Amino acid sequence: MANFKVNGVQQNLDIEPDMPLLWVIRDELGMTGTKFGCGIASCGACTVHVNGMAVRSCVTPVSSVEGQEVTTIEGLASVAAGANPSAPDLSAVPLSAVQQAWIDHQVPQCGYCQSGMIMAVSSMLAANPNPSDADIDSSITNVCRCGSYPRVRKAIRSLAIA
């Protein structure tokens, strides 16, 4: 039995303890915002938060999140706003600051990697609200095949506290 919270909702699942968290989120819980990219924790498309820290869910066994709080892209804004993530209508919940910056700076092209990128940036900014370019380079290692990196950096800069 796996017991942990996802986006504020307690989960008690009868699954294998070595099942990757990514597949628990997608296949068992039906949340498809977290993407499969490489399966070896290199690309970052699968990034989620575990207790606020960015982790690559494709290589994270569900047993390692026992009793912890997992936040996915679906819950990023609602968890931050204190909303009920299982409510049927979250349209009144504002976007997180990072999600809004992504829109304001038109960051995505194809968008496949962007949920993982947003999760990585959210975690980084929570720990370091005014990152240097070197901090961004070392913290945000997600891969974007479209090359949206200049817009990602511009969006991060718009959020940095001077």
DSSP file with accessible surface (Angstrom, degrees, kcal/mol):
  #  RESIDUE AA STRUCTURE BP1 BP2  ACC     N-H-->O    O-->H-N    N-H-->O    O-->H-N    TCO  KAPPA ALPHA  PHI   PSI    X-CA   Y-CA   Z-CA
    1    1 A M              0   0  135      0, 0.0     2,-0.5     0, 0.0    13,-0.2   0.000 360.0 360.0 360.0 131.8    0.0    0.0    0.0
    2    2 A A  E     -A   13   0A   4     11,-3.4    11,-2.8    64,-0.0     2,-0.5  -0.932 360.0-172.7-106.5 127.7    1.3    3.5   -0.9
    3    3 A N  E     +A   12   0A  48     -2,-0.5    64,-3.6     9,-0.2     2,-0.3  -0.971  28.3 116.6-126.0 115.7    0.1    6.4    1.2
    4    4 A F  E     -A   11   0A   1      7,-1.8     7,-3.3    -2,-0.5     2,-0.4  -0.958  56.8-100.3-163.7 169.1    1.0    9.9    0.3
    5    5 A K  E     -Ab  10  69A  89     63,-2.7    65,-3.0    -2,-0.3     2,-0.5  -0.844  23.2-166.3-102.7 142.7   -0.7   13.2   -0.7
    6    6 A V  E >  S-Ab   9  70A   2      3,-2.5     3,-2.0    -2,-0.4    65,-0.2  -0.991  79.2 -18.6-125.9 119.4   -1.0   14.4   -4.3
    7    7 A N  T 3  S-     0   0    9     63,-3.1    64,-0.1    -2,-0.5    -1,-0.1   0.857 130.4 -50.4  52.6  38.5   -2.1   18.1   -4.7
    8    8 A G  T 3  S+     0   0   39     62,-0.4     2,-0.5     1,-0.2    -1,-0.3   0.397 115.1 113.9  86.5  -2.5   -3.4   18.1   -1.1
    9    9 A V  E <   -A    6   0A  47     -3,-2.0    -3,-2.5    76,-0.0    -1,-0.2  -0.897  68.3-122.4-108.5 126.0   -5.5   14.9   -1.5
   10   10 A Q  E     -A    5   0A  93     -2,-0.5     2,-0.4    -5,-0.2    -5,-0.2  -0.421  27.4-160.8 -65.3 133.4   -4.5   11.8    0.5
   11   11 A Q  E     -A    4   0A  36     -7,-3.3    -7,-1.8    -2,-0.1     2,-0.4  -0.969  15.5-178.2-118.7 133.1   -3.9    8.8   -1.7
   12   12 A N  E     +A    3   0A  90     -2,-0.4     2,-0.4    -9,-0.2    -9,-0.2  -0.911  20.8 175.4-128.7 100.1   -3.9    5.1   -0.5
   13   13 A L  E     -A    2   0A  26    -11,-2.8   -11,-3.4    -2,-0.4     2,-1.3  -0.904  34.8-139.8-118.0 138.1   -3.0    3.0   -3.4
   14   14 A D        +     0   0  144     -2,-0.4     2,-0.3   -13,-0.2    -2,-0.0  -0.738  58.7 127.9 -92.3  87.5   -2.5   -0.8   -3.7
   15   15 A I        -     0   0   22     -2,-1.3    -2,-0.1     4,-0.0     9,-0.0  -0.908  67.5 -79.5-138.5 166.0    0.5   -0.7   -6.0
   16   16 A E    >   -     0   0  134     -2,-0.3     3,-1.6     1,-0.1    46,-0.2  -0.454  37.2-132.0 -67.8 137.3    4.0   -2.1   -6.3
   17   17 A P  T 3  S+     0   0   77      0, 0.0    46,-2.1     0, 0.0    47,-0.3   0.746 104.3  54.1 -66.6 -21.4    6.5   -0.1   -4.2
   18   18 A D  T 3  S+     0   0  118     43,-0.2     3,-0.1    44,-0.2    -2,-0.1   0.431  76.9 122.2 -93.9   4.2    9.0    0.2   -7.0
   19   19 A M  S <  S-     0   0   44     -3,-1.6    43,-2.6    42,-0.1    44,-0.2  -0.434  74.0-107.2 -64.0 130.7    6.5    1.6   -9.5
   20   20 A P  B >>  -E   61   0B  39      0, 0.0     4,-1.6     0, 0.0     3,-0.8  -0.361  19.4-126.4 -60.6 138.9    7.8    5.0  -10.8
   21   21 A L  H 3> S+     0   0    0     39,-3.4     4,-2.9    36,-0.4     5,-0.2   0.847 107.6  64.8 -54.2 -36.7    5.9    7.9   -9.4
   22   22 A L  H 3> S+     0   0    0     35,-1.9     4,-2.6     1,-0.2    -1,-0.2   0.922 104.3  44.0 -52.8 -47.3    5.4    9.2  -12.9
   23   23 A W  H <>>S+     0   0   77     -3,-0.8     4,-2.3    34,-0.3     5,-1.2   0.826 110.9  54.4 -74.7 -27.5    3.2    6.1  -13.8
   24   24 A V  I  X>S+     0   0    0     -4,-1.6     5,-1.9     3,-0.2     4,-0.8   0.958 112.4  44.5 -64.7 -48.1    1.3    6.3  -10.5
   25   25 A I  I  <5S+     0   0    0     -4,-2.9     6,-2.2     3,-0.2    -2,-0.2   0.942 125.0  32.2 -61.3 -48.6    0.4   10.0  -11.3
   26   26 A R  I  X5S+     0   0   60     -4,-2.6     4,-0.5    -5,-0.2    -3,-0.2   0.954 130.9  27.0 -77.0 -52.7   -0.5    9.3  -14.9
   27   27 A D  I  <5S+     0   0  107     -4,-2.3    -3,-0.2    -5,-0.2    -2,-0.1   0.863 129.5  33.8 -86.0 -38.5   -1.9    5.8  -14.9
   28   28 A E  I  <<S+     0   0   95     -5,-1.2    -3,-0.2    -4,-0.8    -4,-0.1   0.847 131.3  29.3 -86.8 -36.3   -3.3    5.3  -11.4
   29   29 A L  T  4<S-     0   0   40     -5,-1.9    -3,-0.2    -6,-0.2    -2,-0.1   0.531  96.9-130.0-103.4 -11.3   -4.5    8.8  -10.7
   30   30 A G     <  +     0   0   54     -4,-0.5     2,-0.7    -6,-0.3    -4,-0.2   0.679  57.9 139.2  74.5  19.5   -5.3   10.0  -14.3
   31   31 A M        +     0   0   36     -6,-2.2     3,-0.3     1,-0.1    -1,-0.2  -0.866  24.4 177.9 -98.8 114.7   -3.3   13.2  -14.2
   32   32 A T        +     0   0   76     -2,-0.7    -1,-0.1     1,-0.2    -6,-0.1   0.313  54.7  93.4-105.3   9.8   -1.6   13.6  -17.5
   33   33 A G  S    S+     0   0   16      2,-0.1     2,-0.5    82,-0.1    82,-0.2   0.839  72.0  77.6 -70.0 -31.6    0.2   17.0  -17.2
   34   34 A T  S    S-     0   0    1     -3,-0.3     2,-0.3    81,-0.1    12,-0.2  -0.699  81.9-149.3 -79.4 124.3    3.3   15.3  -15.9
   35   35 A K        -     0   0   52     10,-1.6     2,-0.5    -2,-0.5    23,-0.1  -0.670  14.4-128.9-104.6 151.3    5.0   13.9  -19.1
   36   36 A F        +     0   0   80     -2,-0.3    -1,-0.0     1,-0.2     0, 0.0  -0.819  41.0 151.6 -88.9 129.9    7.2   11.0  -19.9
   37   37 A G  S    S-     0   0   35     -2,-0.5    -1,-0.2    76,-0.0    76,-0.0   0.609  70.6 -12.5-120.5 -69.4   10.3   12.1  -21.8
   38   38 A C        -     0   0   47      0, 0.0    -2,-0.1     0, 0.0     0, 0.0   0.687  67.9-136.2-115.3 -27.9   13.4   10.0  -21.5
   39   39 A G  S    S+     0   0   27      1,-0.0    -3,-0.0     0, 0.0     0, 0.0   0.494  89.5  79.4  80.6   2.5   12.8    7.6  -18.5
   40   40 A I  S    S-     0   0  121     19,-0.0    -1,-0.0     0, 0.0    16,-0.0   0.107 106.9-105.9-128.7  20.4   16.3    8.3  -17.2
   41   41 A A  S    S+     0   0   33      1,-0.1    15,-0.1    14,-0.0    18,-0.0   0.727  90.3 110.5  65.2  25.8   15.9   11.6  -15.4
   42   42 A S  S    S+     0   0   70      1,-0.0    -1,-0.1   100,-0.0    14,-0.0   0.833  72.7  41.5 -96.8 -36.3   17.7   13.6  -18.0
   43   43 A C  S    S-     0   0   23     99,-0.1   100,-2.8     1,-0.0    -1,-0.0   0.803  85.6-140.7 -89.9 -30.9   15.0   15.7  -19.8
   44   44 A G    >   +     0   0    1     98,-0.2     3,-1.8     1,-0.0    76,-0.2   0.478  61.1 126.9  87.2   2.5   12.9   16.9  -16.9
   45   45 A A  T 3  S+     0   0    3      1,-0.3   -10,-1.6    71,-0.1    71,-0.2   0.787  76.1  53.1 -61.8 -23.5    9.5   16.5  -18.6
   46   46 A C  T 3  S+     0   0    4    -12,-0.2    11,-1.3    70,-0.1    -1,-0.3   0.259  79.0 142.6 -95.1  12.3    8.4   14.4  -15.6
   47   47 A T  E <   +C   56   0A   2     -3,-1.8     2,-0.3     9,-0.2     9,-0.2  -0.312  16.9 159.3 -64.9 130.4    9.4   17.0  -12.9
   48   48 A V  E     -C   55   0A   0      7,-2.3     7,-2.8     5,-0.1     2,-0.4  -0.824  39.8-102.9-132.8 174.8    7.0   17.3   -9.9
   49   49 A H  E     -CD  54  71A  15     22,-2.6    22,-2.5    -2,-0.3     2,-0.5  -0.892  22.5-168.8-103.9 136.8    7.5   18.6   -6.4
   50   50 A V  E >  S-CD  53  70A  14      3,-2.6     3,-2.0    -2,-0.4    20,-0.2  -0.990  87.1 -20.4-119.4 113.0    8.0   16.3   -3.4
   51   51 A N  T 3  S-     0   0   94     18,-3.3    19,-0.1    -2,-0.5    -1,-0.1   0.868 130.3 -52.2  51.9  39.5    7.7   18.5   -0.3
   52   52 A G  T 3  S+     0   0   39     17,-0.3     2,-0.4     1,-0.2    -1,-0.3   0.312 114.5 115.0  86.2  -8.6    8.4   21.5   -2.4
   53   53 A M  E <  S-C   50   0A 124     -3,-2.0    -3,-2.6    74,-0.0     2,-0.3  -0.788  70.5-115.8 -97.8 136.4   11.6   20.1   -4.0
   54   54 A A  E     +C   49   0A  41     -2,-0.4     2,-0.3    -5,-0.2    -5,-0.2  -0.520  41.6 173.2 -70.4 129.2   11.7   19.4   -7.7
   55   55 A V  E     -C   48   0A  42     -7,-2.8    -7,-2.3    -2,-0.3     2,-0.8  -0.972  38.1-116.4-135.2 152.6   12.2   15.7   -8.5
   56   56 A R  E >   -C   47   0A  44     -2,-0.3     3,-1.1    -9,-0.2     4,-0.2  -0.799  25.7-163.0 -88.7 108.5   12.2   13.7  -11.7
   57   57 A S  G >  S+     0   0    0    -11,-1.3   -35,-1.9    -2,-0.8     3,-0.7   0.678  77.2  74.6 -73.2 -15.7    9.3   11.3  -11.2
   58   58 A C  G 3  S+     0   0   13      1,-0.2    -1,-0.2   -37,-0.2   -35,-0.1   0.765 109.8  30.0 -69.3 -22.4   10.3    8.9  -13.9
   59   59 A V  G <  S+     0   0   76     -3,-1.1    -1,-0.2   -39,-0.1    -2,-0.2   0.267  97.2 101.5-117.9  10.5   13.0    7.4  -11.7
   60   60 A T    <   -     0   0   22     -3,-0.7   -39,-3.4    -4,-0.2   -38,-0.2  -0.852  68.0-138.5 -99.4 110.6   11.4    8.1   -8.3
   61   61 A P  B >   -E   20   0B  49      0, 0.0     3,-1.9     0, 0.0     4,-0.3  -0.435  16.9-124.5 -67.3 143.1    9.9    4.9   -6.8
   62   62 A V  G >  S+     0   0    0    -43,-2.6     3,-1.8     1,-0.3     4,-0.2   0.829 108.5  67.8 -59.4 -28.5    6.5    5.5   -5.2
   63   63 A S  G >  S+     0   0   60    -46,-2.1     3,-1.1     1,-0.3    -1,-0.3   0.799  90.7  63.4 -62.1 -25.2    7.8    4.0   -2.0
   64   64 A S  G <  S+     0   0   55     -3,-1.9    -1,-0.3   -47,-0.3    -2,-0.2   0.601  99.8  52.3 -77.4  -9.7   10.2    7.0   -1.6
   65   65 A V  G X  S+     0   0    1     -3,-1.8     3,-2.6    -4,-0.3    -1,-0.2   0.259  75.2 145.6-107.5  12.5    7.3    9.4   -1.3
   66   66 A E  T <  S+     0   0   87     -3,-1.1   -62,-0.2     1,-0.3     3,-0.1  -0.240  78.6   0.9 -51.2 125.3    5.5    7.5    1.5
   67   67 A G  T 3  S+     0   0   68    -64,-3.6    -1,-0.3     1,-0.2   -63,-0.2   0.561 111.5 115.7  72.6   9.0    3.9   10.0    3.8
   68   68 A Q    <   -     0   0   63     -3,-2.6   -63,-2.7   -65,-0.3     2,-0.5  -0.519  68.9-106.9-107.9 175.4    5.0   13.0    1.8
   69   69 A E  E     -b    5   0A  45    -65,-0.2   -18,-3.3    -2,-0.2     2,-0.4  -0.907  29.2-168.4-106.6 120.8    3.3   15.7   -0.3
   70   70 A V  E     -bD   6  50A   0    -65,-3.0   -63,-3.1    -2,-0.5     2,-0.5  -0.908   1.2-166.0-107.3 133.3    3.5   15.5   -4.1
   71   71 A T  E     - D   0  49A  12    -22,-2.5   -22,-2.6    -2,-0.4     2,-0.2  -0.987   5.3-170.1-120.9 129.2    2.5   18.5   -6.2
   72   72 A T    >>  -     0   0    0     -2,-0.5     3,-1.1   -24,-0.2     4,-1.0  -0.585  43.5 -95.3-105.0 174.3    1.9   18.1   -9.9
   73   73 A I  G >4 S+     0   0   24      1,-0.3     3,-0.6     2,-0.2     4,-0.5   0.867 124.6  60.8 -58.5 -33.3    1.4   20.8  -12.6
   74   74 A E  G 34 S+     0   0   69      1,-0.2     4,-0.3     2,-0.1    -1,-0.3   0.820 113.6  35.1 -63.7 -29.5   -2.4   20.2  -12.1
   75   75 A G  G <> S+     0   0    0     -3,-1.1     4,-3.1     1,-0.1     5,-0.4   0.462  87.9 100.0-104.6  -0.8   -2.1   21.2   -8.5
   76   76 A L  H <X S+     0   0   16     -4,-1.0     4,-1.7    -3,-0.6     5,-0.1   0.931  92.9  31.9 -55.0 -53.2    0.6   23.9   -8.6
   77   77 A A  H  > S+     0   0   14     -4,-0.5     4,-2.3     2,-0.2     6,-0.2   0.928 121.1  49.5 -73.2 -42.1   -1.8   26.9   -8.5
   78   78 A S  H  >>S+     0   0    3     -4,-0.3     5,-2.3     2,-0.2     4,-0.6   0.907 112.6  46.9 -68.3 -38.9   -4.5   25.4   -6.4
   79   79 A V  H ><5S+     0   0   53     -4,-3.1     3,-0.9     1,-0.2    -1,-0.2   0.936 113.8  48.6 -66.3 -43.2   -2.1   24.1   -3.7
   80   80 A A  H 3<5S+     0   0   81     -4,-1.7    -2,-0.2    -5,-0.4    -1,-0.2   0.871 114.4  46.0 -63.4 -35.4   -0.3   27.5   -3.6
   81   81 A A  H 3<5S-     0   0   60     -4,-2.3    -1,-0.2    13,-0.1    -2,-0.2   0.513 112.4-119.0 -85.8  -6.3   -3.7   29.3   -3.3
   82   82 A G  T <<5 +     0   0   66     -3,-0.9    -3,-0.2    -4,-0.6    -4,-0.1   0.683  63.1 149.1  76.7  18.0   -5.0   26.9   -0.7
   83   83 A A      < -     0   0   31     -5,-2.3    -1,-0.2    -6,-0.2     7,-0.0  -0.372  59.9 -98.3 -80.4 163.6   -7.8   25.8   -2.9
   84   84 A N    >   -     0   0   93      1,-0.2     3,-1.9    -3,-0.1    -1,-0.1  -0.715  31.1-158.7 -81.7 109.1   -9.4   22.4   -2.8
   85   85 A P  T 3  S+     0   0   33      0, 0.0    -1,-0.2     0, 0.0   -77,-0.1   0.678  89.3  57.0 -69.3 -11.7   -7.7   20.6   -5.7
   86   86 A S  T 3  S+     0   0   79    -79,-0.1    -2,-0.1   -78,-0.1   -78,-0.0   0.435  78.4 119.1 -96.5   2.2  -10.5   18.0   -5.9
   87   87 A A  S <  S-     0   0   34     -3,-1.9     3,-0.1     1,-0.1    -4,-0.0  -0.380  71.0-126.8 -64.1 143.9  -13.1   20.7   -6.4
   88   88 A P  S    S+     0   0  144      0, 0.0     2,-0.6     0, 0.0    -1,-0.1   0.809  95.8  44.3 -66.6 -26.5  -15.0   20.3   -9.8
   89   89 A D        +     0   0  105      1,-0.1     3,-0.4     2,-0.0    -2,-0.1  -0.891  51.3 161.0-126.4 104.1  -14.3   23.9  -10.9
   90   90 A L    >   +     0   0   58     -2,-0.6     3,-1.8     1,-0.2    -1,-0.1   0.250  47.7 108.3 -99.5  13.0  -10.9   25.4  -10.4
   91   91 A S  T 3  S+     0   0   97      1,-0.3    -1,-0.2     3,-0.0    -2,-0.0   0.772  76.0  56.2 -63.5 -23.3  -11.4   28.1  -13.0
   92   92 A A  T 3  S+     0   0   92     -3,-0.4    -1,-0.3     2,-0.1    -2,-0.1   0.616  85.3  96.9 -82.2 -12.3  -11.6   30.7  -10.1
   93   93 A V  S <  S-     0   0   31     -3,-1.8   -15,-0.1     1,-0.1   -16,-0.1  -0.649  78.4-128.4 -78.5 123.9   -8.2   29.6   -8.9
   94   94 A P        -     0   0   87      0, 0.0   -13,-0.1     0, 0.0     3,-0.1  -0.305  27.0 -99.9 -67.6 158.4   -5.6   32.0  -10.3
   95   95 A L        -     0   0   79      1,-0.1     2,-0.0     2,-0.1     0, 0.0  -0.358  42.8 -98.1 -68.8 157.5   -2.5   30.7  -12.0
   96   96 A S     >  -     0   0   17      1,-0.1     4,-2.5    -2,-0.0     5,-0.2  -0.323  38.3-105.5 -67.5 163.8    0.7   30.4  -10.1
   97   97 A A  H  > S+     0   0   65      1,-0.2     4,-2.4     2,-0.2     5,-0.2   0.895 122.2  50.0 -59.8 -39.0    3.1   33.3  -10.7
   98   98 A V  H  > S+     0   0    9      2,-0.2     4,-2.3     1,-0.2    -1,-0.2   0.933 109.4  50.3 -68.4 -43.0    5.3   31.1  -12.9
   99   99 A Q  H  > S+     0   0   28      1,-0.2     4,-1.6     2,-0.2    -2,-0.2   0.923 112.1  48.1 -60.2 -41.6    2.4   29.9  -15.0
  100  100 A Q  H  X S+     0   0   77     -4,-2.5     4,-3.1     1,-0.2    -1,-0.2   0.906 109.5  52.4 -66.2 -39.6    1.3   33.5  -15.6
  101  101 A A  H  X S+     0   0    2     -4,-2.4     4,-2.3     1,-0.2    -1,-0.2   0.880 105.1  56.4 -63.3 -35.9    4.9   34.5  -16.5
  102  102 A W  H  <>S+     0   0    7     -4,-2.3     5,-2.3     2,-0.2    -1,-0.2   0.909 112.4  41.9 -61.7 -39.6    4.9   31.6  -19.0
  103  103 A I  H ><5S+     0   0   98     -4,-1.6     3,-1.4     3,-0.2    -2,-0.2   0.945 113.3  51.9 -70.8 -48.3    1.8   33.1  -20.7
  104  104 A D  H 3<5S+     0   0  104     -4,-3.1    -2,-0.2     1,-0.3    -1,-0.2   0.834 118.4  37.0 -58.8 -34.8    3.0   36.7  -20.4
  105  105 A H  T 3<5S-     0   0   47     -4,-2.3    -1,-0.3    -5,-0.2    -2,-0.2   0.285 104.6-126.9-104.0  10.4    6.3   35.9  -22.1
  106  106 A Q  T < 5 +     0   0  152     -3,-1.4    -3,-0.2    -4,-0.2    -4,-0.1   0.895  46.0 167.2  45.9  53.1    4.9   33.3  -24.5
  107  107 A V      < +     0   0    0     -5,-2.3    44,-0.2    -6,-0.2    45,-0.2   0.942  41.0  75.8 -66.2 -52.4    7.4   30.7  -23.4
  108  108 A P        +     0   0   57      0, 0.0     0, 0.0     0, 0.0     0, 0.0  -0.272  40.3 170.8 -71.0 149.1    6.0   27.5  -24.9
  109  109 A Q  S    S-     0   0  115      0, 0.0    -2,-0.0     0, 0.0    -3,-0.0   0.540  91.8  -1.3-108.2 -83.2    6.3   26.4  -28.5
  110  110 A C  S    S-     0   0   96      1,-0.1     0, 0.0     4,-0.0     0, 0.0   0.842  90.2-147.1 -76.3 -31.4    5.1   22.8  -28.6
  111  111 A G    >>  +     0   0   28     -4,-0.1     3,-0.9     1,-0.0     4,-0.6   0.313  59.2 122.3  90.1  -8.7    4.6   22.8  -24.9
  112  112 A Y  T 34 S+     0   0  111      1,-0.3     3,-0.4     2,-0.1     4,-0.3   0.908  82.2  35.2 -57.6 -44.3    5.5   19.2  -24.2
  113  113 A C  T 3> S+     0   0   13      1,-0.2     4,-2.1     2,-0.1     3,-0.3   0.585  95.0  92.1 -84.2  -9.9    8.3   19.9  -21.7
  114  114 A Q  H <> S+     0   0    9     -3,-0.9     4,-3.0     1,-0.2     5,-0.2   0.807  76.8  56.7 -68.5 -32.3    6.7   23.0  -20.2
  115  115 A S  H  X S+     0   0   16     -4,-0.6     4,-2.1    -3,-0.4    -1,-0.2   0.949 113.0  43.5 -63.8 -41.4    4.9   21.4  -17.2
  116  116 A G  H  > S+     0   0    0     -3,-0.3     4,-2.4    -4,-0.3    -2,-0.2   0.893 113.9  51.2 -66.3 -38.9    8.2   20.0  -16.0
  117  117 A M  H  X S+     0   0    0     -4,-2.1     4,-2.8     2,-0.2     5,-0.2   0.932 109.8  49.5 -64.2 -44.8   10.0   23.2  -16.7
  118  118 A I  H  X S+     0   0   15     -4,-3.0     4,-2.7     1,-0.2    -2,-0.2   0.911 111.3  49.7 -61.4 -41.3    7.4   25.2  -14.8
  119  119 A M  H  X S+     0   0    1     -4,-2.1     4,-2.0    -5,-0.2    -1,-0.2   0.920 112.0  47.7 -65.4 -41.9    7.7   22.8  -11.8
  120  120 A A  H  X S+     0   0    8     -4,-2.4     4,-2.4     2,-0.2    -2,-0.2   0.932 114.1  46.5 -64.5 -44.7   11.5   23.1  -11.8
  121  121 A V  H  X S+     0   0    0     -4,-2.8     4,-2.9     2,-0.2     5,-0.2   0.915 110.0  53.9 -65.8 -41.3   11.4   26.9  -12.0
  122  122 A S  H  X S+     0   0   19     -4,-2.7     4,-1.7    -5,-0.2    -1,-0.2   0.922 111.2  45.5 -59.0 -44.6    8.8   27.1   -9.3
  123  123 A S  H  X S+     0   0   14     -4,-2.0     4,-1.6     2,-0.2    -1,-0.2   0.922 113.2  49.9 -65.5 -43.9   10.9   25.1   -6.9
  124  124 A M  H  X S+     0   0   14     -4,-2.4     4,-2.6     1,-0.2     3,-0.2   0.937 111.3  47.9 -60.9 -47.4   14.1   27.0   -7.8
  125  125 A L  H  < S+     0   0   23     -4,-2.9    -1,-0.2     1,-0.2    -2,-0.2   0.821 106.9  57.1 -67.5 -29.0   12.4   30.4   -7.2
  126  126 A A  H  < S+     0   0   87     -4,-1.7    -1,-0.2    -5,-0.2    -2,-0.2   0.885 116.9  35.3 -66.1 -35.7   11.0   29.2   -3.9
  127  127 A A  H  < S+     0   0   86     -4,-1.6    -2,-0.2     1,-0.3    -1,-0.2   0.781 136.1  21.1 -85.8 -29.4   14.5   28.5   -2.7
  128  128 A N     <  -     0   0   51     -4,-2.6    -1,-0.3    -5,-0.2    -2,-0.1  -0.761  63.0-176.7-144.4  88.7   16.2   31.4   -4.5
  129  129 A P  S    S+     0   0   60      0, 0.0    32,-2.4     0, 0.0    -4,-0.1   0.613  84.9  39.7 -69.0 -10.1   13.9   34.3   -5.4
  130  130 A N  S    S-     0   0   85     30,-0.3     2,-0.1    32,-0.0    27,-0.1  -0.514  81.7-178.2-135.2  70.1   16.7   36.2   -7.2
  131  131 A P        -     0   0    2      0, 0.0     2,-0.1     0, 0.0    29,-0.1  -0.369  20.3-133.1 -74.8 144.9   18.8   33.7   -9.1
  132  132 A S     >  -     0   0   53     -2,-0.1     4,-2.5     1,-0.1     5,-0.2  -0.362  34.4 -99.6 -79.4 171.5   21.8   34.6  -11.1
  133  133 A D  H  > S+     0   0   83      1,-0.2     4,-2.8     2,-0.2     5,-0.2   0.903 127.9  52.8 -60.0 -38.0   22.3   33.3  -14.6
  134  134 A A  H  > S+     0   0   65      2,-0.2     4,-2.2     1,-0.2    -1,-0.2   0.900 107.6  51.1 -65.1 -38.6   24.7   30.7  -13.1
  135  135 A D  H  > S+     0   0   56      2,-0.2     4,-2.2     1,-0.2     5,-0.3   0.918 111.6  47.4 -63.0 -43.6   22.0   29.7  -10.6
  136  136 A I  H  X S+     0   0    7     -4,-2.5     4,-2.9     1,-0.2    -2,-0.2   0.943 111.6  50.8 -62.6 -46.5   19.5   29.3  -13.4
  137  137 A D  H  < S+     0   0   94     -4,-2.8    -1,-0.2     1,-0.2    -2,-0.2   0.881 115.7  41.3 -60.1 -39.3   21.9   27.3  -15.5
  138  138 A S  H  < S+     0   0   85     -4,-2.2    -1,-0.2    -5,-0.2    -2,-0.2   0.802 122.0  39.5 -81.6 -26.7   22.7   24.9  -12.7
  139  139 A S  H  < S+     0   0   59     -4,-2.2     2,-1.1     1,-0.2    -2,-0.2   0.832 108.1  58.3 -90.9 -37.5   19.1   24.5  -11.4
  140  140 A I     <  +     0   0   23     -4,-2.9    -1,-0.2    -5,-0.3   -23,-0.0  -0.775  54.3 150.2-101.9  92.0   17.1   24.4  -14.6
  141  141 A T        +     0   0   77     -2,-1.1    -1,-0.2    -3,-0.1    -4,-0.1   0.202  26.3 133.1-106.0  13.5   18.5   21.4  -16.5
  142  142 A N        -     0   0    6    -98,-0.1     2,-0.4   -25,-0.1   -98,-0.2  -0.347  55.1-124.2 -65.1 147.7   15.2   20.5  -18.3
  143  143 A V        -     0   0   66   -100,-2.8     2,-0.5    -2,-0.0   -26,-0.1  -0.801  23.2-173.8 -99.0 131.2   15.5   19.9  -22.0
  144  144 A C    >   -     0   0    7     -2,-0.4     3,-1.2     1,-0.1     5,-0.2  -0.959   8.5-166.2-122.1 109.5   13.4   21.9  -24.5
  145  145 A R  T 3  S+     0   0  240     -2,-0.5    -1,-0.1     1,-0.3    -2,-0.0   0.727  89.0  59.8 -69.6 -19.1   13.7   20.6  -28.0
  146  146 A C  T 3  S-     0   0   47     -3,-0.1    -1,-0.3     3,-0.0    -3,-0.0   0.649 109.2-123.9 -80.7 -16.8   12.1   23.7  -29.3
  147  147 A G    <   +     0   0   36     -3,-1.2     4,-0.2     1,-0.1    -2,-0.1   0.849  54.5 153.9  80.0  37.7   14.8   25.9  -27.8
  148  148 A S    >>  +     0   0    1      1,-0.2     4,-2.2     2,-0.1     3,-0.6   0.320  32.8 116.8 -81.6  14.2   12.6   28.2  -25.7
  149  149 A Y  H 3>  +     0   0  107      1,-0.2     4,-2.7     2,-0.2     5,-0.2   0.838  68.8  54.3 -54.2 -42.6   15.4   28.8  -23.3
  150  150 A P  H 3> S+     0   0   97      0, 0.0     4,-2.1     0, 0.0    -1,-0.2   0.923 112.5  44.5 -61.2 -38.4   15.7   32.6  -24.0
  151  151 A R  H <> S+     0   0   81     -3,-0.6     4,-2.6     2,-0.2    -2,-0.2   0.857 110.7  54.8 -72.8 -33.6   12.0   33.0  -23.2
  152  152 A V  H  X S+     0   0    5     -4,-2.2     4,-2.6     2,-0.2     5,-0.2   0.957 110.5  45.9 -60.0 -48.7   12.3   30.8  -20.1
  153  153 A R  H  X S+     0   0   74     -4,-2.7     4,-2.9     1,-0.2    -2,-0.2   0.912 111.9  51.6 -62.3 -40.5   15.1   33.0  -18.8
  154  154 A K  H  X S+     0   0  132     -4,-2.1     4,-1.9    -5,-0.2    -1,-0.2   0.923 110.7  48.2 -63.3 -42.2   13.1   36.1  -19.6
  155  155 A A  H  X S+     0   0    0     -4,-2.6     4,-0.9     2,-0.2    -2,-0.2   0.918 112.4  48.9 -64.5 -42.5   10.1   34.7  -17.7
  156  156 A I  H >X S+     0   0    0     -4,-2.6     4,-1.2     1,-0.2     3,-1.1   0.938 109.8  51.8 -61.6 -46.1   12.3   33.8  -14.7
  157  157 A R  H 3< S+     0   0   91     -4,-2.9     3,-0.3     1,-0.3    -1,-0.2   0.860 104.1  57.7 -58.8 -36.7   13.9   37.3  -14.7
  158  158 A S  H 3< S+     0   0   64     -4,-1.9    -1,-0.3     1,-0.2    -2,-0.2   0.752 111.8  42.4 -67.3 -21.5   10.4   38.9  -14.7
  159  159 A L  H << S+     0   0   48     -3,-1.1    -1,-0.2    -4,-0.9    -2,-0.2   0.599  88.3 111.5 -96.5 -17.2    9.7   37.0  -11.4
  160  160 A A     <  -     0   0   23     -4,-1.2     2,-0.6    -3,-0.3   -30,-0.3  -0.330  68.6-126.9 -64.7 139.6   13.0   37.5   -9.7
  161  161 A I              0   0  112    -32,-2.4    -1,-0.1    -2,-0.0    -2,-0.1  -0.774 360.0 360.0 -88.4 119.5   13.0   39.7   -6.7
  162  162 A A              0   0  131     -2,-0.6    -1,-0.0   -32,-0.0   -32,-0.0  -0.384 360.0 360.0 -81.5 360.0   15.6   42.5   -7.1
